Amino acid sequence: MGKHARIRIYTLLGILSMSFVAAGSTAERSQEKSPDYTAALTNSERPDTERALDAARKPSEVLTFYNVKQGDKVADIWAARGYYTAILSQVVGPQGVVYSANPNARPEFAERWKNPIYANVKIVDGPFDKIGLPQDGSLDFVIIHLNYHDLTPEVRIAMNKRILGALKPSGIYAVVDHSAKDGTGNEAATTLHRIDKALVIKEVTGSGFTLAKEGNMLRKPEDTRDFNVNKERNKDDRFVLAFQKP
């Protein structure tokens, strides 16, 4: 074999070696971007009533869509008994923070967060138009799950602006809610507990966010959108929106 041929072979081998290293690095980055939420969902502290909701709410798919990860600073708006607060606490871990917000203080809800495994949970109860999130642009992720429709438009807009101030640039604001018929705006909010997706997009983008993407994991195209979701549970179409702070 000639000298030039050997040089070409060695060069080719070097390129192939670099390609494998690059591929490995890409795979590692991909794994970093897809956290495993199994431990958070199988946490023994979660009551059976919450585990029973997982099939309809698909928290693993939802959090994968939003790419919530260890060390993130996050907030759960209208947390109620803490379905998502508990999950997020275990996902973000001891280096992360979860702000858990309800419109009114509920001692029976707050008692749960005294468990040492939830040491990263901070309660910020109070009116949502003045929601007590830090306004220093330090949060990575904020979610309001199935309750955006429960607030009046005036409160929602004020809350959205507070959330904008809380999130860091490129931070994500998640709105998941029950779909109303297209074009009905806020009409079904108090009767059917639904809201028009277009109205949510209008309000949130009008508060300074951009719509980044939409998830389809909770869609139910067969939903007629004419029944009360509190009376016929887990049969409704739900939209999953990701808004981003510029």
C-alpha positions as CSV (number, residue, x, y, z in Angstrom):
1,M,0.0,0.0,0.0
2,G,1.4,3.4,-1.0
3,K,2.1,6.2,1.4
4,H,-0.7,8.4,0.1
5,A,-3.3,5.6,0.4
6,R,-2.3,5.0,4.0
7,I,-2.7,8.7,4.8
8,R,-6.2,8.7,3.2
9,I,-7.2,5.7,5.3
10,Y,-5.9,7.2,8.5
11,T,-7.7,10.5,7.7
12,L,-10.9,8.6,7.1
13,L,-10.6,6.7,10.3
14,G,-10.0,9.9,12.2
15,I,-13.2,11.5,10.7
16,L,-15.2,8.4,11.6
17,S,-13.9,8.4,15.2
18,M,-14.8,12.1,15.5
19,S,-18.3,11.3,14.2
20,F,-18.8,8.6,16.8
21,V,-17.8,10.9,19.6
22,A,-20.1,13.6,18.2
23,A,-23.0,11.1,18.0
24,G,-22.4,10.1,21.6
25,S,-22.4,13.7,22.8
26,T,-25.7,14.3,20.9
27,A,-27.2,11.2,22.5
28,E,-26.2,12.4,25.9
29,R,-27.7,15.8,25.3
30,S,-30.9,14.1,24.1
31,Q,-31.1,12.1,27.3
32,E,-30.6,15.3,29.3
33,K,-33.5,16.9,27.5
34,S,-35.9,14.0,28.2
35,P,-36.0,13.5,32.0
36,D,-37.6,10.4,33.5
37,Y,-40.6,11.2,35.6
38,T,-41.2,7.7,36.9
39,A,-39.8,8.3,40.4
40,A,-41.9,11.4,40.9
41,L,-45.1,9.6,39.8
42,T,-44.4,6.5,41.9
43,N,-43.6,8.5,45.0
44,S,-45.2,6.5,47.8
45,E,-46.5,9.7,49.4
46,R,-48.9,10.3,46.5
47,P,-52.4,9.2,47.6
48,D,-54.4,6.7,45.5
49,T,-56.9,9.5,44.6
50,E,-54.1,11.4,42.8
51,R,-52.6,8.3,41.1
52,A,-56.1,7.5,39.8
53,L,-56.0,10.8,37.9
54,D,-52.8,10.1,36.0
55,A,-54.5,8.1,33.2
56,A,-56.6,11.1,32.2
57,R,-54.0,13.9,33.0
58,K,-50.9,12.1,31.6
59,P,-48.4,14.0,33.7
60,S,-45.4,12.3,32.3
61,E,-46.3,13.2,28.7
62,V,-47.3,16.8,29.8
63,L,-44.0,17.4,31.6
64,T,-42.0,15.9,28.8
65,F,-43.7,18.3,26.4
66,Y,-42.7,21.2,28.7
67,N,-39.3,19.7,29.4
68,V,-39.4,20.4,33.1
69,K,-36.1,19.1,34.7
70,Q,-34.1,18.8,37.8
71,G,-33.0,22.1,39.3
72,D,-35.7,24.2,37.7
73,K,-37.6,26.9,39.6
74,V,-41.3,26.4,38.9
75,A,-44.8,27.4,40.1
76,D,-48.1,25.6,40.3
77,I,-51.0,28.1,40.1
78,W,-54.3,27.1,41.7
79,A,-52.6,24.0,43.1
80,A,-55.6,22.9,45.2
81,R,-54.5,19.8,47.1
82,G,-51.3,19.7,45.2
83,Y,-51.5,17.2,42.4
84,Y,-48.9,19.0,40.3
85,T,-47.1,20.6,43.2
86,A,-46.2,17.1,44.6
87,I,-45.0,15.8,41.2
88,L,-43.0,19.0,40.4
89,S,-41.3,18.9,43.8
90,Q,-39.8,15.5,43.1
91,V,-39.0,16.4,39.5
92,V,-37.0,19.6,40.3
93,G,-35.3,18.1,43.4
94,P,-33.5,19.7,46.3
95,Q,-31.8,22.2,44.0
96,G,-35.1,23.4,42.6
97,V,-38.0,25.3,44.0
98,V,-41.8,24.9,43.6
99,Y,-44.1,27.9,44.4
100,S,-47.5,26.5,45.2
101,A,-50.3,29.0,44.9
102,N,-54.0,28.9,45.9
103,P,-56.4,31.9,45.9
104,N,-57.0,31.4,49.7
105,A,-55.0,29.8,52.4
106,R,-56.1,26.3,53.2
107,P,-54.4,24.8,56.3
108,E,-55.3,21.3,55.3
109,F,-53.5,21.8,52.0
110,A,-50.5,23.4,53.6
111,E,-50.1,20.6,56.1
112,R,-49.0,18.3,53.3
113,W,-45.9,20.4,52.5
114,K,-44.5,20.0,56.0
115,N,-43.3,16.5,55.0
116,P,-39.5,16.8,54.6
117,I,-39.6,15.4,51.1
118,Y,-41.3,18.6,50.1
119,A,-38.8,20.9,51.6
120,N,-38.5,22.7,48.3
121,V,-42.2,23.8,48.2
122,K,-43.0,27.4,49.0
123,I,-46.6,28.4,49.6
124,V,-47.6,31.7,48.0
125,D,-51.4,31.8,48.6
126,G,-53.4,35.0,48.0
127,P,-55.3,36.9,45.2
128,F,-54.0,35.9,41.8
129,D,-54.1,39.4,40.4
130,K,-51.3,40.1,42.9
131,I,-49.9,36.6,42.9
132,G,-46.8,36.3,45.2
133,L,-44.3,35.0,42.7
134,P,-40.8,36.7,42.7
135,Q,-40.7,39.4,40.1
136,D,-36.9,39.0,39.4
137,G,-37.2,36.8,36.3
138,S,-35.8,33.7,38.0
139,L,-38.4,31.0,37.2
140,D,-38.1,28.4,34.5
141,F,-41.7,27.2,34.3
142,V,-45.2,28.1,35.5
143,I,-48.3,26.0,35.1
144,I,-52.0,26.6,35.6
145,H,-53.8,23.3,35.2
146,L,-57.6,23.2,34.5
147,N,-58.3,26.4,36.4
148,Y,-57.6,29.3,34.0
149,H,-61.3,29.5,33.2
150,D,-62.2,29.9,36.9
151,L,-60.7,33.4,37.0
152,T,-62.3,36.5,35.7
153,P,-60.7,38.1,32.6
154,E,-59.4,41.1,34.7
155,V,-57.7,38.8,37.2
156,R,-56.3,36.5,34.5
157,I,-54.7,39.4,32.6
158,A,-53.1,40.9,35.8
159,M,-51.9,37.4,36.8
160,N,-50.4,36.8,33.3
161,K,-48.3,39.9,33.7
162,R,-47.1,38.9,37.1
163,I,-46.1,35.5,35.7
164,L,-44.3,37.2,32.9
165,G,-42.3,39.2,35.5
166,A,-41.5,36.0,37.4
167,L,-40.2,34.0,34.4
168,K,-36.7,34.2,33.0
169,P,-36.3,35.0,29.3
170,S,-37.4,31.9,27.3
171,G,-39.2,30.6,30.4
172,I,-42.4,28.7,29.8
173,Y,-45.9,29.5,30.9
174,A,-48.2,26.4,30.6
175,V,-51.9,26.7,30.3
176,V,-53.9,23.4,30.3
177,D,-57.7,23.7,30.3
178,H,-61.0,22.2,29.2
179,S,-61.9,23.1,25.6
180,A,-65.1,25.1,24.9
181,K,-66.7,25.4,21.5
182,D,-64.7,27.6,19.1
183,G,-65.8,31.2,19.1
184,T,-67.5,31.1,22.4
185,G,-64.9,33.0,24.4
186,N,-65.6,33.0,28.1
187,E,-69.3,32.0,27.8
188,A,-69.0,28.5,29.2
189,A,-66.5,29.3,31.9
190,T,-69.0,29.3,34.8
191,T,-71.6,26.9,33.3
192,L,-69.6,24.1,31.7
193,H,-66.2,25.0,33.2
194,R,-64.7,25.3,29.8
195,I,-62.9,28.1,27.9
196,D,-62.3,28.9,24.2
197,K,-58.6,28.2,23.4
198,A,-58.5,31.2,21.1
199,L,-59.4,33.5,24.0
200,V,-56.6,32.1,26.2
201,I,-54.1,32.6,23.4
202,K,-55.4,36.2,22.9
203,E,-55.1,37.0,26.6
204,V,-51.8,35.5,27.3
205,T,-50.0,36.8,24.1
206,G,-51.6,40.1,24.9
207,S,-49.8,40.1,28.2
208,G,-46.4,39.8,26.5
209,F,-45.9,36.1,25.8
210,T,-45.5,34.3,22.5
211,L,-47.2,31.0,21.7
212,A,-44.4,28.5,21.4
213,K,-46.2,25.2,20.7
214,E,-49.3,23.1,21.5
215,G,-49.5,19.6,22.7
216,N,-52.1,17.0,21.6
217,M,-51.7,14.4,24.3
218,L,-55.0,15.4,26.0
219,R,-57.1,15.9,22.9
220,K,-60.4,14.2,22.5
221,P,-61.8,15.1,19.1
222,E,-65.1,13.2,19.8
223,D,-65.9,15.7,22.6
224,T,-69.1,17.6,21.8
225,R,-68.0,20.4,24.2
226,D,-71.6,20.9,25.4
227,F,-71.5,19.2,28.8
228,N,-70.3,20.3,32.3
229,V,-66.8,18.8,32.8
230,N,-67.4,18.6,36.6
231,K,-70.4,16.3,36.1
232,E,-68.9,14.1,33.3
233,R,-65.3,13.8,34.3
234,N,-62.4,12.9,32.1
235,K,-64.4,12.8,28.9
236,D,-63.5,16.3,27.6
237,D,-61.1,17.6,25.1
238,R,-58.2,19.6,26.8
239,F,-55.7,22.0,25.2
240,V,-52.1,22.1,26.3
241,L,-50.4,25.4,25.4
242,A,-46.8,26.5,25.9
243,F,-46.3,30.2,26.0
244,Q,-42.8,31.6,26.1
245,K,-41.4,34.8,27.6
246,P,-39.4,36.6,24.9
